[in-house]
Amino acid sequence: MSADVCHEGSEHSGLLKLLSALFYAGSSFLITVVNKTVLTTFRFPSYLCLGIGQMVATLIVLYVAKKSRMVQFQDFDSSILVKIFPLPLFYVGNHVTGLASTKKLSLPMFTVLRKFTILMTMILEVYVLRKRFSRRIVYSVVTIVSGAIVATSSDLAFDMESYTFILLNDAFTAANSVYTKKKLGDKGLGKYGVLFYNALIIVIPTLMASAFTGDLQKAIAFEDWMKATFVFCFLMSCLMGFSAHSGKGEMNQCHGAVSINHLFVHPFTHIS
């Protein structure tokens, strides 16, 4: 689907907005549960390598889709780096800190702390996209964030490292959402081009970082690679990573970044 499709007509755009919202919400819910299963239940030692798996899955799916003419986006050339920067930095930051915080925090506290993304996104939309919000929306966001602050103040399992990861993830998510919205205006890239080149640019540096830190060796030596249930969950995480980012791109075309983080991610994550 393209940005033009989202604005074809009022009777179609409403349905497309609803479908894109449901798809993204469902993907967000599923990837949170699957990631938690891989990293906590199976105790997979490297969230970096899980992130690399999601990037590789994104590259394979989009490359095959482009060759099959199912999707279209610009071929690689020297202008890509200029067009897409600084999105790859936000993309890898969002990936790594999101997986790290999923591994280290309980799902209820993960959900509560993710609500700070809404405030960060609103602030960035004001300064980067020059957007203005009604008082009703501002009061709503302040109420949500205040509730999150009250909830975290009674966290008996407080851990500074975990909180640092999740707050960094909030910041990267907000920046990624807002700048993706900005970059989608480039007709040459489109949402699939943004996804593909983000993963392409950052996958090798991330692989090198995992080898340098010893994460790659731990992942290779992981003892559950012969278990069908683990392999299934790992592959599901990789595919759902693409699905969630693809759904987010669709949402960015049809909705505002605040709407994405406010209405769809948190309620479905809370179910988990």
C-alpha positions, -999 to 999 in steps of 0.1 A, spaced: 0 0 0 13 35 -7 7 69 8 -15 77 -22 -37 47 -15 -43 60 21 -58 92 6 -78 77 -23 -111 86 -8 -127 89 26 -147 57 23 -115 36 16 -91 55 38 -111 48 69 -111 11 63 -73 11 54 -66 31 86 -85 5 107 -68 -25 90 -33 -9 93 -40 -3 130 -52 -38 137 -23 -53 117 3 -32 136 -13 -38 170 -15 -76 164 22 -76 152 33 -56 182 15 -79 206 29 -111 190 65 -99 187 66 -89 224 54 -123 235 77 -142 211 108 -121 220 101 -126 257 98 -164 251 131 -166 232 151 -144 255 136 -153 289 119 -187 287 146 -203 265 173 -180 279 188 -172 245 220 -154 255 222 -127 228 196 -101 221 220 -86 195 220 -119 175 182 -120 177 181 -85 163 205 -95 135 181 -124 127 152 -99 124 173 -77 101 183 -106 79 147 -117 77 137 -82 66 163 -81 39 154 -116 25 116 -109 25 119 -75 8 146 -86 -17 124 -115 -28 93 -93 -29 112 -67 -50 125 -93 -74 90 -107 -77 77 -72 -84 53 -74 -54 68 -42 -39 88 -14 -54 115 8 -40 146 26 -53 177 6 -63 208 13 -42 229 42 -52 250 69 -35 220 91 -28 205 65 -5 228 72 25 219 109 23 182 103 20 179 78 48 203 93 74 199 93 105 173 66 104 197 36 105 211 49 138 176 51 153 167 18 138 195 -2 154 192 17 186 155 8 187 162 -28 179 189 -34 204 175 -15 234 140 -29 228 153 -65 228 175 -58 258 147 -43 279 123 -71 269 148 -96 282 156 -77 315 121 -64 325 89 -81 334 61 -75 308 39 -54 331 68 -30 340 80 -30 304 45 -19 293 44 9 319 78 23 311 70 22 273 43 49 279 71 75 281 74 70 243 42 89 238 55 121 255 88 119 237 71 114 204 48 144 209 78 166 218 97 155 186 67 159 164 64 195 176 101 203 169 108 182 139 74 180 120 62 214 133 30 197 144 5 212 170 -17 193 194 -49 202 210 -51 207 248 -72 176 251 -45 154 236 -18 171 257 -38 166 289 -44 130 279 -7 123 274 3 140 307 -23 119 325 -9 87 310 27 96 318 18 106 353 2 72 358 34 56 346 55 76 371 32 65 399 34 29 389 72 29 386 76 46 420 64 14 436 86 -10 416 102 -33 442 124 -49 415 140 -16 404 172 -21 383 191 9 369 204 -10 339 169 -23 329 154 12 333 182 28 313 176 3 284 139 9 284 141 47 285 167 46 257 143 24 238 115 50 243 137 77 229 149 56 199 113 45 192 101 81 193 129 94 171 125 64 147 87 70 144 90 108 137 119 106 113 103 77 94 72 98 90 95 126 76 114 103 53 83 86 39 77 119 20 105 108 -4 88 90 -33 119 71 -42 123 53 -9 88 46 4 81 25 35 97 -7 20 128 12 9 132 27 43 129 -7 59 153 -24 35 181 1 35 179 6 73 185 -31 77 211 -33 49 232 -4 62 232 -15 99 233 -54 97 271 -57 91 281 -32 119 258 -50 143 272 -84 133 307 -70 139 296 -56 173 282 -90 183 315 -108 174 335 -82 193 314 -85 225 314 -123 224 276 -124 218 280 -142 185 300 -170 200 275 -174 228 247 -176 203 264 -202 181 272 -223 212 236 -221 225 225 -256 234 188 -254 223 195 -250 185 185 -287 181 151 -281 198 123 -276 173 103 -254 197 131 -230 201 139 -228 164 103 -222 157 101 -193 182 134 -179 169 122 -179 133 88 -165 144 106 -136 161 127 -129 130 96 -128 108 75 -109 133 103 -83 134 97 -76 98 59 -77 102 59 -52 131 82 -28 112 62 -32 80 30 -25 100 46 5 116 55 19 82 19 15 70 7 33 102 32 61 97 16 67 63 -20 67 75 -17 80 111 4 103 132 34 90 151 17 99 185 -13 79 174 9 49 167 26 49 201 -5 60 221 -34 40 207 -20 8 193 13 -4 208 6 -1 245 -29 -16 249 -20 -47 229 14 -51 247 -5 -48 280 -26 -78 272 6 -99 272 
